[in-house]
């Protein structure tokens, strides 16, 4: 089962749940891993969310296009670009519009413009008309162990 995001919190953390183990908690964007390409470089089109449970080791990998919850996952990627301070990651986006533009470019390149879900969404997140930010998200890969 998946380690899935359920919300992006106002403090810049990600609320997650590991369905199978029943673990819940929050992650910082520094805890989000990026799988490696065959040449060893990080693939920023994918994000690996580790389980927040003690000694669990499970993680799930999500595509930047969003899987079954495109809006929440694309929002997570854009927020990650705003909050990152890790020098091994892409430079932090200076503005919300820059973060969205960088994510949008990757989404459109992979699945076309109809897949983009953050048009007009402010940095604070979608309004109440969009419904609660809790929805099932299908991971690309779920596995135990490893280093991202």
Buried (B, 14 or more C-beta within 10 A) or exposed (E): EBBBBBBBEEEEBBBBBBBEEEBBBBBEBEBBBBBBEEEEEBBBBBBBBBBBBEEBEBBBBBBBBBBEBBBBBBBBBBBBBBBBEEEEBEEBBEEBEBBBEBBBEBBBEEBEEEBBBBEEBEEEBBEEEEEEBBBEBBBBEBEEEEEB
